[in-house]
Amino acid sequence: MSASTQKQIYNSQAESEKRTYSVPEITEILQISRRKAYELCREDHFKTVRIGKSVRVSRKSFDE
């Protein structure tokens, strides 16, 4: 198995095991602006955690 194939498998597994999404990931998934994504987080549509200046969104709350 080539190194690139192993990396793709690892990345797929890591994505399926993620417990949180970043705001850029949410913007990509929902096809919305960064501003709108932060607005949704502030309005408590998702369970969020702030880590320094970063905002992480619970995958479970997002998927619901």
mmCIF file of the N, C-alpha and C atoms, coordinates in Angstrom:
data_MODEL
# 
_entry.id   MODEL 
# 
loop_
_atom_site.group_PDB 
_atom_site.id 
_atom_site.type_symbol 
_atom_site.label_atom_id 
_atom_site.label_alt_id 
_atom_site.label_comp_id 
_atom_site.label_asym_id 
_atom_site.label_entity_id 
_atom_site.label_seq_id 
_atom_site.pdbx_PDB_ins_code 
_atom_site.Cartn_x 
_atom_site.Cartn_y 
_atom_site.Cartn_z 
_atom_site.occupancy 
_atom_site.B_iso_or_equiv 
_atom_site.pdbx_formal_charge 
_atom_site.auth_seq_id 
_atom_site.auth_comp_id 
_atom_site.auth_asym_id 
_atom_site.auth_atom_id 
_atom_site.pdbx_PDB_model_num 
ATOM 1   N N  . MET A 1 1  ? 0.849   -1.167 0.000  1.00 0.00 ? 1  MET A N  1 
ATOM 2   C CA . MET A 1 1  ? 0.000   0.000  0.000  1.00 0.00 ? 1  MET A CA 1 
ATOM 3   C C  . MET A 1 1  ? 0.899   1.235  0.000  1.00 0.00 ? 1  MET A C  1 
ATOM 4   N N  . SER A 1 2  ? 0.580   2.163  -0.875 1.00 0.00 ? 2  SER A N  1 
ATOM 5   C CA . SER A 1 2  ? 1.416   3.360  -0.988 1.00 0.00 ? 2  SER A CA 1 
ATOM 6   C C  . SER A 1 2  ? 1.188   4.304  0.194  1.00 0.00 ? 2  SER A C  1 
ATOM 7   N N  . ALA A 1 3  ? 2.120   5.209  0.389  1.00 0.00 ? 3  ALA A N  1 
ATOM 8   C CA . ALA A 1 3  ? 2.032   6.176  1.490  1.00 0.00 ? 3  ALA A CA 1 
ATOM 9   C C  . ALA A 1 3  ? 0.819   7.086  1.324  1.00 0.00 ? 3  ALA A C  1 
ATOM 10  N N  . SER A 1 4  ? 0.525   7.481  0.083  1.00 0.00 ? 4  SER A N  1 
ATOM 11  C CA . SER A 1 4  ? -0.629  8.363  -0.127 1.00 0.00 ? 4  SER A CA 1 
ATOM 12  C C  . SER A 1 4  ? -1.945  7.645  0.173  1.00 0.00 ? 4  SER A C  1 
ATOM 13  N N  . THR A 1 5  ? -2.031  6.358  -0.143 1.00 0.00 ? 5  THR A N  1 
ATOM 14  C CA . THR A 1 5  ? -3.225  5.575  0.165  1.00 0.00 ? 5  THR A CA 1 
ATOM 15  C C  . THR A 1 5  ? -3.386  5.441  1.674  1.00 0.00 ? 5  THR A C  1 
ATOM 16  N N  . GLN A 1 6  ? -2.302  5.192  2.383  1.00 0.00 ? 6  GLN A N  1 
ATOM 17  C CA . GLN A 1 6  ? -2.359  5.084  3.839  1.00 0.00 ? 6  GLN A CA 1 
ATOM 18  C C  . GLN A 1 6  ? -2.800  6.406  4.455  1.00 0.00 ? 6  GLN A C  1 
ATOM 19  N N  . LYS A 1 7  ? -2.318  7.508  3.921  1.00 0.00 ? 7  LYS A N  1 
ATOM 20  C CA . LYS A 1 7  ? -2.691  8.825  4.434  1.00 0.00 ? 7  LYS A CA 1 
ATOM 21  C C  . LYS A 1 7  ? -4.179  9.077  4.212  1.00 0.00 ? 7  LYS A C  1 
ATOM 22  N N  . GLN A 1 8  ? -4.706  8.700  3.052  1.00 0.00 ? 8  GLN A N  1 
ATOM 23  C CA . GLN A 1 8  ? -6.129  8.874  2.769  1.00 0.00 ? 8  GLN A CA 1 
ATOM 24  C C  . GLN A 1 8  ? -6.982  8.048  3.724  1.00 0.00 ? 8  GLN A C  1 
ATOM 25  N N  . ILE A 1 9  ? -6.566  6.824  4.010  1.00 0.00 ? 9  ILE A N  1 
ATOM 26  C CA . ILE A 1 9  ? -7.296  5.966  4.942  1.00 0.00 ? 9  ILE A CA 1 
ATOM 27  C C  . ILE A 1 9  ? -7.280  6.575  6.334  1.00 0.00 ? 9  ILE A C  1 
ATOM 28  N N  . TYR A 1 10 ? -6.097  7.045  6.764  1.00 0.00 ? 10 TYR A N  1 
ATOM 29  C CA . TYR A 1 10 ? -5.974  7.672  8.080  1.00 0.00 ? 10 TYR A CA 1 
ATOM 30  C C  . TYR A 1 10 ? -6.869  8.905  8.175  1.00 0.00 ? 10 TYR A C  1 
ATOM 31  N N  . ASN A 1 11 ? -6.860  9.754  7.135  1.00 0.00 ? 11 ASN A N  1 
ATOM 32  C CA . ASN A 1 11 ? -7.680  10.965 7.146  1.00 0.00 ? 11 ASN A CA 1 
ATOM 33  C C  . ASN A 1 11 ? -9.163  10.628 7.195  1.00 0.00 ? 11 ASN A C  1 
ATOM 34  N N  . SER A 1 12 ? -9.598  9.597  6.504  1.00 0.00 ? 12 SER A N  1 
ATOM 35  C CA . SER A 1 12 ? -10.996 9.185  6.520  1.00 0.00 ? 12 SER A CA 1 
ATOM 36  C C  . SER A 1 12 ? -11.397 8.716  7.912  1.00 0.00 ? 12 SER A C  1 
ATOM 37  N N  . GLN A 1 13 ? -10.533 7.950  8.558  1.00 0.00 ? 13 GLN A N  1 
ATOM 38  C CA . GLN A 1 13 ? -10.815 7.483  9.909  1.00 0.00 ? 13 GLN A CA 1 
ATOM 39  C C  . GLN A 1 13 ? -10.853 8.647  10.886 1.00 0.00 ? 13 GLN A C  1 
ATOM 40  N N  . ALA A 1 14 ? -9.937  9.572  10.766 1.00 0.00 ? 14 ALA A N  1 
ATOM 41  C CA . ALA A 1 14 ? -9.885  10.729 11.657 1.00 0.00 ? 14 ALA A CA 1 
ATOM 42  C C  . ALA A 1 14 ? -11.142 11.579 11.509 1.00 0.00 ? 14 ALA A C  1 
ATOM 43  N N  . GLU A 1 15 ? -11.612 11.760 10.280 1.00 0.00 ? 15 GLU A N  1 
ATOM 44  C CA . GLU A 1 15 ? -12.829 12.532 10.040 1.00 0.00 ? 15 GLU A CA 1 
ATOM 45  C C  . GLU A 1 15 ? -14.041 11.866 10.690 1.00 0.00 ? 15 GLU A C  1 
ATOM 46  N N  . SER A 1 16 ? -14.154 10.561 10.601 1.00 0.00 ? 16 SER A N  1 
ATOM 47  C CA . SER A 1 16 ? -15.312 9.872  11.160 1.00 0.00 ? 16 SER A CA 1 
ATOM 48  C C  . SER A 1 16 ? -15.275 9.837  12.681 1.00 0.00 ? 16 SER A C  1 
ATOM 49  N N  . GLU A 1 17 ? -14.100 10.033 13.288 1.00 0.00 ? 17 GLU A N  1 
ATOM 50  C CA . GLU A 1 17 ? -13.971 9.997  14.737 1.00 0.00 ? 17 GLU A CA 1 
ATOM 51  C C  . GLU A 1 17 ? -13.990 11.385 15.365 1.00 0.00 ? 17 GLU A C  1 
ATOM 52  N N  . LYS A 1 18 ? -14.112 12.427 14.581 1.00 0.00 ? 18 LYS A N  1 
ATOM 53  C CA . LYS A 1 18 ? -14.110 13.783 15.105 1.00 0.00 ? 18 LYS A CA 1 
ATOM 54  C C  . LYS A 1 18 ? -15.297 13.992 16.027 1.00 0.00 ? 18 LYS A C  1 
ATOM 55  N N  . ARG A 1 19 ? -15.055 14.705 17.133 1.00 0.00 ? 19 ARG A N  1 
ATOM 56  C CA . ARG A 1 19 ? -16.126 14.998 18.074 1.00 0.00 ? 19 ARG A CA 1 
ATOM 57  C C  . ARG A 1 19 ? -16.578 16.442 17.983 1.00 0.00 ? 19 ARG A C  1 
ATOM 58  N N  . THR A 1 20 ? -15.785 17.259 17.304 1.00 0.00 ? 20 THR A N  1 
ATOM 59  C CA . THR A 1 20 ? -16.151 18.665 17.129 1.00 0.00 ? 20 THR A CA 1 
ATOM 60  C C  . THR A 1 20 ? -15.850 19.116 15.704 1.00 0.00 ? 20 THR A C  1 
ATOM 61  N N  . TYR A 1 21 ? -16.505 20.205 15.335 1.00 0.00 ? 21 TYR A N  1 
ATOM 62  C CA . TYR A 1 21 ? -16.233 20.864 14.060 1.00 0.00 ? 21 TYR A CA 1 
ATOM 63  C C  . TYR A 1 21 ? -15.701 22.261 14.353 1.00 0.00 ? 21 TYR A C  1 
ATOM 64  N N  . SER A 1 22 ? -14.842 22.755 13.504 1.00 0.00 ? 22 SER A N  1 
ATOM 65  C CA . SER A 1 22 ? -14.402 24.138 13.587 1.00 0.00 ? 22 SER A CA 1 
ATOM 66  C C  . SER A 1 22 ? -15.385 24.985 12.776 1.00 0.00 ? 22 SER A C  1 
ATOM 67  N N  . VAL A 1 23 ? -15.336 26.289 12.968 1.00 0.00 ? 23 VAL A N  1 
ATOM 68  C CA . VAL A 1 23 ? -16.222 27.174 12.209 1.00 0.00 ? 23 VAL A CA 1 
ATOM 69  C C  . VAL A 1 23 ? -15.951 27.063 10.702 1.00 0.00 ? 23 VAL A C  1 
ATOM 70  N N  . PRO A 1 24 ? -14.693 27.018 10.254 1.00 0.00 ? 24 PRO A N  1 
ATOM 71  C CA . PRO A 1 24 ? -14.478 26.840 8.801  1.00 0.00 ? 24 PRO A CA 1 
ATOM 72  C C  . PRO A 1 24 ? -15.105 25.538 8.261  1.00 0.00 ? 24 PRO A C  1 
ATOM 73  N N  . GLU A 1 25 ? -15.090 24.479 9.062  1.00 0.00 ? 25 GLU A N  1 
ATOM 74  C CA . GLU A 1 25 ? -15.718 23.229 8.617  1.00 0.00 ? 25 GLU A CA 1 
ATOM 75  C C  . GLU A 1 25 ? -17.228 23.393 8.497  1.00 0.00 ? 25 GLU A C  1 
ATOM 76  N N  . ILE A 1 26 ? -17.823 24.123 9.428  1.00 0.00 ? 26 ILE A N  1 
ATOM 77  C CA . ILE A 1 26 ? -19.270 24.361 9.372  1.00 0.00 ? 26 ILE A CA 1 
ATOM 78  C C  . ILE A 1 26 ? -19.636 25.188 8.152  1.00 0.00 ? 26 ILE A C  1 
ATOM 79  N N  . THR A 1 27 ? -18.821 26.204 7.868  1.00 0.00 ? 27 THR A N  1 
ATOM 80  C CA . THR A 1 27 ? -19.113 27.026 6.685  1.00 0.00 ? 27 THR A CA 1 
ATOM 81  C C  . THR A 1 27 ? -19.073 26.187 5.413  1.00 0.00 ? 27 THR A C  1 
ATOM 82  N N  . GLU A 1 28 ? -18.147 25.250 5.373  1.00 0.00 ? 28 GLU A N  1 
ATOM 83  C CA . GLU A 1 28 ? -18.033 24.380 4.198  1.00 0.00 ? 28 GLU A CA 1 
ATOM 84  C C  . GLU A 1 28 ? -19.204 23.402 4.116  1.00 0.00 ? 28 GLU A C  1 
ATOM 85  N N  . ILE A 1 29 ? -19.573 22.804 5.231  1.00 0.00 ? 29 ILE A N  1 
ATOM 86  C CA . ILE A 1 29 ? -20.667 21.829 5.250  1.00 0.00 ? 29 ILE A CA 1 
ATOM 87  C C  . ILE A 1 29 ? -21.989 22.477 4.879  1.00 0.00 ? 29 ILE A C  1 
ATOM 88  N N  . LEU A 1 30 ? -22.279 23.644 5.486  1.00 0.00 ? 30 LEU A N  1 
ATOM 89  C CA . LEU A 1 30 ? -23.564 24.306 5.273  1.00 0.00 ? 30 LEU A CA 1 
ATOM 90  C C  . LEU A 1 30 ? -23.566 25.265 4.088  1.00 0.00 ? 30 LEU A C  1 
ATOM 91  N N  . GLN A 1 31 ? -22.375 25.522 3.515  1.00 0.00 ? 31 GLN A N  1 
ATOM 92  C CA . GLN A 1 31 ? -22.258 26.470 2.404  1.00 0.00 ? 31 GLN A CA 1 
ATOM 93  C C  . GLN A 1 31 ? -22.806 27.837 2.802  1.00 0.00 ? 31 GLN A C  1 
ATOM 94  N N  . ILE A 1 32 ? -22.324 28.333 3.960  1.00 0.00 ? 32 ILE A N  1 
ATOM 95  C CA . ILE A 1 32 ? -22.712 29.644 4.460  1.00 0.00 ? 32 ILE A CA 1 
ATOM 96  C C  . ILE A 1 32 ? -21.446 30.461 4.716  1.00 0.00 ? 32 ILE A C  1 
ATOM 97  N N  . SER A 1 33 ? -21.625 31.742 4.962  1.00 0.00 ? 33 SER A N  1 
ATOM 98  C CA . SER A 1 33 ? -20.478 32.601 5.227  1.00 0.00 ? 33 SER A CA 1 
ATOM 99  C C  . SER A 1 33 ? -19.943 32.360 6.637  1.00 0.00 ? 33 SER A C  1 
ATOM 100 N N  . ARG A 1 34 ? -18.723 32.771 6.840  1.00 0.00 ? 34 ARG A N  1 
ATOM 101 C CA . ARG A 1 34 ? -18.096 32.656 8.159  1.00 0.00 ? 34 ARG A CA 1 
ATOM 102 C C  . ARG A 1 34 ? -18.878 33.484 9.177  1.00 0.00 ? 34 ARG A C  1 
ATOM 103 N N  . ARG A 1 35 ? -19.294 34.643 8.751  1.00 0.00 ? 35 ARG A N  1 
ATOM 104 C CA . ARG A 1 35 ? -20.074 35.520 9.629  1.00 0.00 ? 35 ARG A CA 1 
ATOM 105 C C  . ARG A 1 35 ? -21.367 34.839 10.092 1.00 0.00 ? 35 ARG A C  1 
ATOM 106 N N  . LYS A 1 36 ? -22.077 34.203 9.170  1.00 0.00 ? 36 LYS A N  1 
ATOM 107 C CA . LYS A 1 36 ? -23.331 33.515 9.506  1.00 0.00 ? 36 LYS A CA 1 
ATOM 108 C C  . LYS A 1 36 ? -23.061 32.335 10.438 1.00 0.00 ? 36 LYS A C  1 
ATOM 109 N N  . ALA A 1 37 ? -21.968 31.624 10.234 1.00 0.00 ? 37 ALA A N  1 
ATOM 110 C CA . ALA A 1 37 ? -21.624 30.487 11.089 1.00 0.00 ? 37 ALA A CA 1 
ATOM 111 C C  . ALA A 1 37 ? -21.388 30.955 12.525 1.00 0.00 ? 37 ALA A C  1 
ATOM 112 N N  . TYR A 1 38 ? -20.647 32.047 12.684 1.00 0.00 ? 38 TYR A N  1 
ATOM 113 C CA . TYR A 1 38 ? -20.423 32.586 14.035 1.00 0.00 ? 38 TYR A CA 1 
ATOM 114 C C  . TYR A 1 38 ? -21.731 33.076 14.645 1.00 0.00 ? 38 TYR A C  1 
ATOM 115 N N  . GLU A 1 39 ? -22.592 33.634 13.829 1.00 0.00 ? 39 GLU A N  1 
ATOM 116 C CA . GLU A 1 39 ? -23.901 34.099 14.299 1.00 0.00 ? 39 GLU A CA 1 
ATOM 117 C C  . GLU A 1 39 ? -24.718 32.922 14.837 1.00 0.00 ? 39 GLU A C  1 
ATOM 118 N N  . LEU A 1 40 ? -24.725 31.816 14.102 1.00 0.00 ? 40 LEU A N  1 
ATOM 119 C CA . LEU A 1 40 ? -25.451 30.625 14.559 1.00 0.00 ? 40 LEU A CA 1 
ATOM 120 C C  . LEU A 1 40 ? -24.887 30.108 15.881 1.00 0.00 ? 40 LEU A C  1 
ATOM 121 N N  . CYS A 1 41 ? -23.583 30.182 16.046 1.00 0.00 ? 41 CYS A N  1 
ATOM 122 C CA . CYS A 1 41 ? -22.948 29.753 17.294 1.00 0.00 ? 41 CYS A CA 1 
ATOM 123 C C  . CYS A 1 41 ? -23.351 30.661 18.448 1.00 0.00 ? 41 CYS A C  1 
ATOM 124 N N  . ARG A 1 42 ? -23.373 31.960 18.206 1.00 0.00 ? 42 ARG A N  1 
ATOM 125 C CA . ARG A 1 42 ? -23.767 32.909 19.258 1.00 0.00 ? 42 ARG A CA 1 
ATOM 126 C C  . ARG A 1 42 ? -25.229 32.748 19.654 1.00 0.00 ? 42 ARG A C  1 
ATOM 127 N N  . GLU A 1 43 ? -26.070 32.351 18.713 1.00 0.00 ? 43 GLU A N  1 
ATOM 128 C CA . GLU A 1 43 ? -27.503 32.194 18.972 1.00 0.00 ? 43 GLU A CA 1 
ATOM 129 C C  . GLU A 1 43 ? -27.833 30.845 19.601 1.00 0.00 ? 43 GLU A C  1 
ATOM 130 N N  . ASP A 1 44 ? -26.833 30.118 20.020 1.00 0.00 ? 44 ASP A N  1 
ATOM 131 C CA . ASP A 1 44 ? -27.004 28.828 20.696 1.00 0.00 ? 44 ASP A CA 1 
ATOM 132 C C  . ASP A 1 44 ? -27.746 27.776 19.873 1.00 0.00 ? 44 ASP A C  1 
ATOM 133 N N  . HIS A 1 45 ? -27.533 27.783 18.568 1.00 0.00 ? 45 HIS A N  1 
ATOM 134 C CA . HIS A 1 45 ? -28.102 26.719 17.736 1.00 0.00 ? 45 HIS A CA 1 
ATOM 135 C C  . HIS A 1 45 ? -27.322 25.422 17.909 1.00 0.00 ? 45 HIS A C  1 
ATOM 136 N N  . PHE A 1 46 ? -26.066 25.545 18.351 1.00 0.00 ? 46 PHE A N  1 
ATOM 137 C CA . PHE A 1 46 ? -25.201 24.393 18.574 1.00 0.00 ? 46 PHE A CA 1 
ATOM 138 C C  . PHE A 1 46 ? -24.558 24.525 19.943 1.00 0.00 ? 46 PHE A C  1 
ATOM 139 N N  . LYS A 1 47 ? -24.156 23.401 20.500 1.00 0.00 ? 47 LYS A N  1 
ATOM 140 C CA . LYS A 1 47 ? -23.368 23.429 21.728 1.00 0.00 ? 47 LYS A CA 1 
ATOM 141 C C  . LYS A 1 47 ? -21.930 23.750 21.311 1.00 0.00 ? 47 LYS A C  1 
ATOM 142 N N  . THR A 1 48 ? -21.377 24.816 21.879 1.00 0.00 ? 48 THR A N  1 
ATOM 143 C CA . THR A 1 48 ? -20.041 25.249 21.485 1.00 0.00 ? 48 THR A CA 1 
ATOM 144 C C  . THR A 1 48 ? -19.105 25.313 22.679 1.00 0.00 ? 48 THR A C  1 
ATOM 145 N N  . VAL A 1 49 ? -17.819 25.259 22.374 1.00 0.00 ? 49 VAL A N  1 
ATOM 146 C CA . VAL A 1 49 ? -16.762 25.401 23.375 1.00 0.00 ? 49 VAL A CA 1 
ATOM 147 C C  . VAL A 1 49 ? -15.741 26.362 22.798 1.00 0.00 ? 49 VAL A C  1 
ATOM 148 N N  . ARG A 1 50 ? -15.330 27.328 23.599 1.00 0.00 ? 50 ARG A N  1 
ATOM 149 C CA . ARG A 1 50 ? -14.266 28.242 23.181 1.00 0.00 ? 50 ARG A CA 1 
ATOM 150 C C  . ARG A 1 50 ? -12.944 27.738 23.730 1.00 0.00 ? 50 ARG A C  1 
ATOM 151 N N  . ILE A 1 51 ? -11.960 27.665 22.871 1.00 0.00 ? 51 ILE A N  1 
ATOM 152 C CA . ILE A 1 51 ? -10.604 27.282 23.251 1.00 0.00 ? 51 ILE A CA 1 
ATOM 153 C C  . ILE A 1 51 ? -9.713  28.421 22.781 1.00 0.00 ? 51 ILE A C  1 
ATOM 154 N N  . GLY A 1 52 ? -9.378  29.296 23.700 1.00 0.00 ? 52 GLY A N  1 
ATOM 155 C CA . GLY A 1 52 ? -8.662  30.503 23.316 1.00 0.00 ? 52 GLY A CA 1 
ATOM 156 C C  . GLY A 1 52 ? -9.559  31.335 22.428 1.00 0.00 ? 52 GLY A C  1 
ATOM 157 N N  . LYS A 1 53 ? -9.088  31.643 21.239 1.00 0.00 ? 53 LYS A N  1 
ATOM 158 C CA . LYS A 1 53 ? -9.893  32.410 20.289 1.00 0.00 ? 53 LYS A CA 1 
ATOM 159 C C  . LYS A 1 53 ? -10.704 31.516 19.354 1.00 0.00 ? 53 LYS A C  1 
ATOM 160 N N  . SER A 1 54 ? -10.483 30.216 19.435 1.00 0.00 ? 54 SER A N  1 
ATOM 161 C CA . SER A 1 54 ? -11.173 29.270 18.557 1.00 0.00 ? 54 SER A CA 1 
ATOM 162 C C  . SER A 1 54 ? -12.520 28.860 19.134 1.00 0.00 ? 54 SER A C  1 
ATOM 163 N N  . VAL A 1 55 ? -13.461 28.586 18.252 1.00 0.00 ? 55 VAL A N  1 
ATOM 164 C CA . VAL A 1 55 ? -14.763 28.068 18.636 1.00 0.00 ? 55 VAL A CA 1 
ATOM 165 C C  . VAL A 1 55 ? -14.889 26.674 18.049 1.00 0.00 ? 55 VAL A C  1 
ATOM 166 N N  . ARG A 1 56 ? -15.256 25.726 18.876 1.00 0.00 ? 56 ARG A N  1 
ATOM 167 C CA . ARG A 1 56 ? -15.504 24.361 18.408 1.00 0.00 ? 56 ARG A CA 1 
ATOM 168 C C  . ARG A 1 56 ? -16.965 24.034 18.648 1.00 0.00 ? 56 ARG A C  1 
ATOM 169 N N  . VAL A 1 57 ? -17.576 23.359 17.693 1.00 0.00 ? 57 VAL A N  1 
ATOM 170 C CA . VAL A 1 57 ? -18.986 23.000 17.762 1.00 0.00 ? 57 VAL A CA 1 
ATOM 171 C C  . VAL A 1 57 ? -19.096 21.494 17.956 1.00 0.00 ? 57 VAL A C  1 
ATOM 172 N N  . SER A 1 58 ? -19.892 21.095 18.926 1.00 0.00 ? 58 SER A N  1 
ATOM 173 C CA . SER A 1 58 ? -20.123 19.682 19.180 1.00 0.00 ? 58 SER A CA 1 
ATOM 174 C C  . SER A 1 58 ? -20.719 19.031 17.931 1.00 0.00 ? 58 SER A C  1 
ATOM 175 N N  . ARG A 1 59 ? -20.107 17.970 17.495 1.00 0.00 ? 59 ARG A N  1 
ATOM 176 C CA . ARG A 1 59 ? -20.598 17.267 16.299 1.00 0.00 ? 59 ARG A CA 1 
ATOM 177 C C  . ARG A 1 59 ? -22.001 16.736 16.540 1.00 0.00 ? 59 ARG A C  1 
ATOM 178 N N  . LYS A 1 60 ? -22.240 16.220 17.741 1.00 0.00 ? 60 LYS A N  1 
ATOM 179 C CA . LYS A 1 60 ? -23.557 15.655 18.072 1.00 0.00 ? 60 LYS A CA 1 
ATOM 180 C C  . LYS A 1 60 ? -24.637 16.726 17.979 1.00 0.00 ? 60 LYS A C  1 
ATOM 181 N N  . SER A 1 61 ? -24.392 17.900 18.572 1.00 0.00 ? 61 SER A N  1 
ATOM 182 C CA . SER A 1 61 ? -25.399 18.962 18.522 1.00 0.00 ? 61 SER A CA 1 
ATOM 183 C C  . SER A 1 61 ? -25.572 19.493 17.100 1.00 0.00 ? 61 SER A C  1 
ATOM 184 N N  . PHE A 1 62 ? -24.499 19.538 16.342 1.00 0.00 ? 62 PHE A N  1 
ATOM 185 C CA . PHE A 1 62 ? -24.567 19.997 14.967 1.00 0.00 ? 62 PHE A CA 1 
ATOM 186 C C  . PHE A 1 62 ? -25.382 19.016 14.119 1.00 0.00 ? 62 PHE A C  1 
ATOM 187 N N  . ASP A 1 63 ? -25.125 17.730 14.273 1.00 0.00 ? 63 ASP A N  1 
ATOM 188 C CA . ASP A 1 63 ? -25.818 16.717 13.474 1.00 0.00 ? 63 ASP A CA 1 
ATOM 189 C C  . ASP A 1 63 ? -27.307 16.620 13.811 1.00 0.00 ? 63 ASP A C  1 
ATOM 190 N N  . GLU A 1 64 ? -27.656 16.965 15.054 1.00 0.00 ? 64 GLU A N  1 
ATOM 191 C CA . GLU A 1 64 ? -29.071 16.936 15.447 1.00 0.00 ? 64 GLU A CA 1 
ATOM 192 C C  . GLU A 1 64 ? -29.795 18.092 14.811 1.00 0.00 ? 64 GLU A C  1 
# 
